[in-house]
Amino acid sequence: MIDDWNGFSDPEAAKAETMKLRPGGQIASPQGNALVAVFVISDECPFTNATCLIVDG
């Protein structure tokens, strides 16, 4: 994951401020996105079609 906070004068404070704005207190990861994709194509998700799933952490 690219650490975008390094461009700030206080990277730790910038990261903490960003995390306070996130509902789950985390940022989506490639692994989390993959889990959603696996769920959507699984038998556990038979009635989800023609919809947009927003995966943003």
N, C-alpha and C positions, 0 to 999 in steps of 0.2 A: 504494500500500500504506500502510495506517495504521501509523504508527510508535508502537507501544505502549510502547516503552522510555522514552519521554520522561517518563513518570510516576515514574521512579526517580531517586534522588538522583545516581546515576552511570549515565546511559543506556548508555554504551559498555561498561561492565563488565557490566551486565545483559544486553545483547545478546550479548556474548562468552560469558557463562555459558549462555545459551539455546542458542547455536550448538554448544557442546560437547555438549549433550544430544541433538542431532539426528544421526542416523546419517550422513546425507550432508553435514552441515555447512551445510545451507541450509533455507529454509522454502519450502513450495510457493507458486507464483505462479499467477495466473489463466492465464497462457500455458502453464505446465506442465500444469495441469488440462485445458486445451483439447487439448493434444497427446495426452493419454490418451484423451479422448473421440473424437478423430479416429482413433486407432489401433483402438479398440474397434469402430467402425463400418466399418473398412476391410476389404479382402480379406486383409490380413495377419493377421487375427485370426478365422479361421473357426470355431474350436472352443471359443471362450470364450462360454458362455451360462449363465444362471442362477447367477451368482456375484457377489460384491461385490468390487470393486477398491478398495482403500484407497489414496488418493492424498494423502499428508500430508507430502511433502517429505522 
